[in-house]
Amino acid sequence: MGDRNASGALQVITTPDYEAMVIGAHPDDDDFGAGATSALWVKQGKKVVWVVMTDGTEGSEVPSFKDTELMLLREQEQRMACEVLGVQAVEFLRFPDGHLVNNEAARKAIVRLIRQYRPRVIFTHDPTQHFFAPDPDEKPNDTAYLNHPDHRATGNIVLDAIFPYVGNPRSYRELLAEGLPPYKVHELYLYATSQVNTYVDVTDSIEIKGKGLLSHASQFGPEAEMVKRVRERAASIAQEAKEKKGLDMQFAEAFRRIKLYVPPQPKEEGTGA
């Protein structure tokens, strides 16, 4: 667009308020995807907000469990997990679990939250990851993991919200009346991806991630094995980071990092640059 300096043009905000927004499909997805990184950044004094897209009402094997009761239970568990990790805010959008669709309502809800919190970085599911499948000849006893359609829908909703809508002054103009001007997201970190290019050393926060996941008792029960599983997975990722990038970590989380905006460097005095 060539009319950025035209009369009445609205400037896009590029200065973030929060360091990160983590957007997951269900309660506990943010924990698994970026729980240790969130806790680490909070310990470093950064502000982090989590978003849960669905109401979590299909997260049970008990058909008679009332939807409203299960939703409120899972939201309370997620709040408890955020308290453990130190995450400062959590938002629940309550779209139907198992039936999430990349539609106008979902995109607008995410645009509203991104403009409200102005995160520098957004974490979410990799929408291109349909499955994780081992080679059946190499590992004949291992089975594939089919990525949940809500995960893929969430990733697509978030990507579509970021571009073009979050930063377009003419998109969802009714949000301007709510005091939510357009904003430019700086970076995107996709988790649960086979296209990893970034590893975060979470040695100082991996125990907190495990303890946070124990808050989701309706999903895992009060089993200490969750902490062990989290440590084993993070240790495996750290080994991968060493093999692929020569990084020396004890525990790590992995992401596909995508840069969307690089702030201009301040001019040095006397250089005329």
C-alpha positions in Angstrom: 0.0 0.0 0.0 1.5 3.3 -1.0 -0.7 5.8 0.9 0.9 5.4 4.4 1.7 9.2 4.5 -1.7 10.2 3.1 -4.0 12.4 5.1 -5.9 10.3 7.6 -3.6 7.3 7.3 -3.4 5.3 10.6 0.1 4.3 11.6 0.7 0.7 12.5 2.1 0.2 16.0 5.4 -1.7 16.1 6.4 -1.4 19.8 5.3 -4.5 21.7 3.8 -4.6 25.2 4.0 -8.3 26.0 7.0 -10.4 25.1 5.0 -13.4 24.0 1.5 -14.8 23.4 1.1 -18.6 23.3 -2.0 -19.7 21.4 -3.1 -23.3 21.8 -6.2 -25.3 20.7 -7.0 -26.9 24.1 -6.2 -26.5 27.8 -2.7 -28.0 28.3 -1.6 -27.4 24.7 0.2 -24.2 25.7 1.9 -26.2 28.5 3.2 -28.9 26.2 4.1 -26.5 23.3 5.9 -23.7 25.2 5.5 -24.2 28.9 9.2 -24.2 29.8 10.0 -21.3 27.5 7.1 -19.3 28.9 8.3 -20.0 32.5 11.9 -19.1 31.5 10.9 -15.8 30.0 8.7 -14.9 33.0 11.7 -15.6 35.2 13.7 -13.1 33.0 11.1 -10.5 33.8 9.1 -10.7 30.5 5.3 -10.6 30.2 3.6 -13.7 28.7 -0.1 -14.3 28.0 -1.7 -17.6 27.1 -4.7 -18.1 24.9 -6.9 -21.3 24.7 -9.1 -21.5 21.6 -11.6 -24.2 22.5 -13.7 -25.0 25.6 -12.0 -28.4 26.1 -15.3 -30.3 26.4 -14.2 -33.3 24.4 -11.2 -33.9 26.7 -12.8 -36.7 28.7 -13.8 -40.4 28.2 -16.9 -40.0 30.3 -19.9 -39.2 28.0 -22.1 -38.2 30.9 -19.8 -35.4 32.1 -21.7 -32.1 31.6 -20.0 -29.8 29.1 -20.2 -26.7 31.3 -18.8 -28.5 34.3 -15.9 -30.0 32.2 -15.2 -26.6 30.6 -15.0 -24.8 33.9 -12.9 -27.6 35.5 -10.4 -27.5 32.6 -10.2 -23.7 32.7 -9.5 -23.8 36.4 -6.7 -26.3 35.8 -5.3 -24.1 33.2 -5.3 -21.1 35.5 -3.6 -23.2 38.2 -0.9 -24.2 35.6 -0.4 -20.6 34.7 0.1 -19.7 38.3 2.8 -22.4 38.7 4.6 -21.1 35.6 4.1 -17.4 36.5 2.2 -16.6 33.2 0.6 -13.3 33.9 -2.6 -13.6 31.9 -4.7 -16.3 30.2 -7.7 -15.9 27.8 -10.3 -18.5 27.0 -12.2 -18.2 23.7 -14.5 -21.2 24.2 -15.0 -22.3 20.6 -16.4 -25.9 20.5 -13.7 -28.5 21.2 -13.2 -30.9 18.3 -15.0 -28.6 15.8 -12.7 -25.6 15.5 -13.0 -23.9 12.2 -10.9 -21.1 10.6 -13.8 -18.7 10.2 -14.5 -15.0 10.6 -15.4 -15.2 14.3 -12.2 -17.1 15.2 -9.9 -14.8 13.2 -11.5 -11.7 14.6 -11.1 -13.0 18.2 -7.4 -13.6 17.7 -6.9 -10.2 16.0 -8.6 -8.5 19.0 -6.3 -10.3 21.5 -3.1 -9.6 19.5 -4.0 -5.9 19.2 -4.9 -5.8 22.9 -1.7 -7.5 24.2 0.7 -6.6 21.4 3.1 -9.5 21.8 6.5 -9.4 20.2 6.4 -13.1 19.6 3.5 -15.5 19.0 3.8 -19.2 19.7 1.2 -21.6 18.1 0.8 -25.0 16.5 2.4 -25.6 13.1 -0.7 -25.9 10.8 1.3 -27.8 8.1 2.0 -30.7 10.4 -0.7 -33.3 9.7 1.1 -36.2 11.3 4.3 -37.5 12.9 5.0 -41.0 11.5 8.1 -43.2 12.0 9.4 -45.3 9.1 7.6 -48.6 9.6 10.6 -50.5 8.3 12.9 -48.8 10.8 10.5 -48.9 13.7 7.9 -51.6 13.0 6.4 -51.4 16.5 6.0 -47.7 16.7 2.8 -46.0 15.6 2.1 -42.6 14.1 0.7 -39.6 15.8 -2.1 -37.8 13.8 -2.2 -34.1 14.6 -5.5 -33.0 16.0 -7.6 -31.0 13.5 -8.1 -28.3 16.2 -4.3 -27.9 16.3 -4.1 -27.4 12.6 -7.1 -25.1 12.6 -5.6 -23.0 15.4 -2.3 -22.6 13.5 -4.2 -21.5 10.4 -6.4 -19.1 12.3 -3.4 -17.5 13.9 -1.4 -17.1 10.7 -4.4 -15.6 8.9 -5.0 -13.3 11.8 -1.4 -12.0 11.8 -1.5 -11.4 8.0 -3.3 -9.6 6.7 -5.7 -8.5 9.5 -3.7 -7.6 12.7 -1.6 -5.0 10.9 -4.1 -3.7 8.4 -5.8 -0.4 9.4 -8.8 -1.2 7.3 -9.4 -4.7 8.7 -12.0 -5.0 11.5 -12.4 -1.2 11.7 -14.9 -1.7 14.5 -11.9 -2.7 16.7 -10.6 0.9 16.4 -13.5 2.1 18.5 -12.4 -0.4 21.2 -9.0 1.3 21.3 -7.3 -1.5 19.4 -5.2 0.0 16.5 -3.3 -2.2 14.0 -0.1 -3.8 15.3 2.9 -5.6 13.7 3.9 -8.9 15.2 7.7 -9.3 15.2 8.2 -13.1 15.3 6.3 -16.4 15.0 7.4 -19.6 16.8 5.6 -22.8 15.7 5.7 -25.8 18.0 5.0 -29.5 17.4 6.7 -29.1 14.0 9.1 -31.3 12.0 10.8 -28.2 10.6 12.7 -27.1 13.7 15.2 -24.3 13.3 15.4 -22.9 16.8 16.1 -24.4 20.2 15.5 -22.7 23.6 17.6 -23.8 26.6 15.0 -24.5 29.3 17.3 -26.2 31.8 16.3 -23.6 34.4 12.6 -24.1 33.9 11.9 -27.7 32.8 10.9 -28.7 36.4 8.3 -25.9 36.4 6.9 -27.1 33.1 6.4 -30.6 34.6 4.8 -29.2 37.8 2.5 -27.0 35.7 1.3 -30.0 33.7 0.3 -31.8 36.9 -2.3 -29.1 37.4 -4.3 -30.7 34.5 -5.5 -33.6 36.8 -8.5 -34.3 34.6 -6.2 -35.2 31.8 -3.3 -37.0 33.4 -4.3 -37.7 37.0 -1.9 -36.9 39.9 0.9 -38.9 38.3 4.5 -37.9 39.0 5.4 -39.7 35.8 4.4 -36.5 33.9 7.4 -34.7 35.3 9.6 -37.6 34.2 8.1 -37.7 30.7 8.6 -34.0 30.3 12.3 -34.2 31.3 12.9 -37.1 29.0 11.4 -35.3 26.0 13.3 -32.1 26.7 16.5 -34.1 27.1 15.9 -35.7 23.7 15.4 -32.3 22.1 18.6 -31.0 23.7 20.5 -34.0 22.2 19.0 -33.1 18.8 20.1 -29.5 19.2 23.7 -30.7 19.9 23.7 -33.0 16.9 22.2 -30.5 14.5 23.5 -27.2 15.7 26.3 -28.0 18.1 24.4 -26.5 21.0 25.2 -27.6 24.5 22.0 -27.9 26.6 20.7 -30.2 29.2 17.0 -29.6 28.4 15.4 -27.8 25.4 12.2 -26.9 23.6 12.1 -26.7 19.8 10.4 -24.4 17.4 10.2 -23.3 13.8 11.1 -19.6 14.2 9.8 -17.2 11.5 10.8 -13.5 11.5 8.0 -11.1 10.4 9.4 -7.7 11.3 12.9 -6.4 12.3 12.8 -3.0 14.0 15.1 -0.5 12.4 18.3 0.1 14.3 18.7 3.4 16.0 20.9 5.9 14.2 24.4 6.4 15.6 25.2 10.0 16.5 27.7 11.6 14.2 27.4 9.0 11.4 24.7 10.7 9.4 23.3 7.3 8.7 
